[in-house]
Amino acid sequence: MSLLRLEGVRKGFQRGREQVLALDGVDLCLDAGDFTALVGPSGSGKSTLLHLAGGLDRPDAGRILLEDRDLSTLSAGERAQLRRRQVGFVFQFFHLIPTLTVSENVELPLVLDGVRSGNGRVGQLLDRVGLSHRADHLPGELSGGEMQRAAIARALVARPRLLLADEPTGNLDSATGAEILDVLCDQVSDDGTALLMVTHDIGAAKRANHVLHLRDGRLAKATARATR
């Protein structure tokens, strides 16, 4: 059974008087332990696909199944709960809360879900991403790479089965971006997390097991297994 499965997914948007078809019959399967990179030109529907896969939006047609649960049949509250517990998001612009410390930012998903972490899980993740010494710092005191590491720790704190990353190295220099990819690859290989990453960076895409090409709302066949 695939962890994530998209079947004939279509999604359109209204742009003025024009109807834009972002996704046109997309089929996709992602298993536990898979690292799949999604590449394509701007406006090809990559971020739309990622948002649908995480239950942030609903398709106009087709099905999206996460661990065999059809997201379209869930209420907004049920989808929010599923996201908190099963899906981790890593964005290009970090989205850390500036008034919270690194530790508090990482713990936030657990607080929102009413889970008492006792700081054990948070401390473990900060150590894993190399930020233990920054736990009590505010985001404004961190470098770009450190903020992205904090965002990754926050995405992982609830032990999600699925990790969705939207241009996670887009605002970073090449050396820092490579370090961030190391963290993501470790999560896939060590914990069996399924990772779907949108990227314009061909070098980053080559770290994935599979590379999918999205153009004009349609997916091309995956390339051969890449070398991490």
C-alpha positions, 0 to 999 in steps of 0.5 A: 500500500502506498503512503500517498497516492494521487489518482487522476487529480485535476485542479483549476484556478480562475485568473481574471476571466481565464480558467487556468488548469494547474493539474490535469489528471495527475497520478502519483504514488509515494511509499514510505522511505521514498525521496521524490523530487518534483521539478518543472518551470514556474507556474507548472503546478508544483506548489499546487500539487504539494498543497493538495498532497498535504490536505491544504486544498481539495482537488476539483476531480480525482482522489488523494489518499494518505495512508488509504484515507481519502482527503476529499471525504474529510472535514476541514477539522479532520484534515487539519488534525491529519496534517498535524499528526501525519504531515510535516511541511518545510517551506522556502521562507521558513515561517518561524514565529519571530517572538518565539524561541527556536525551542518554542517554534519547534514545539509549536505543532505539539502545543497546537495538538495538545501534546505535552512533549516534556521538551525531550522530543524537541531537544532530541531534534535540535541536537539532530539538526545541530541547533542545541546551542541555539534553543533559547535564541529568537529566529532573528538571531539565526542565519538562514541555514539555521532558520531552515534547520529549525523549520525542519525540526518543527516539521519533524516534531510530530513524527510525520509519515510524510514530509513535503518540502517546497524549495527548502534550499531556495534561499540558501547558499550552495554549501548550506543547501547541501547541509539541509539536504543531508538532514532531509536525506537522513530523515528518509533513510533513518526513519523511513519518512516519505519525502516529496520535494519541489525544487528548481535546483537540479543538483538538489533533485539529483539527491532524490530516489526519483525525479518527476517532471511537471509541465502544463499540469501533467507529470512525466515519467520518473527518471532512473534512481538517482545517487544521493 
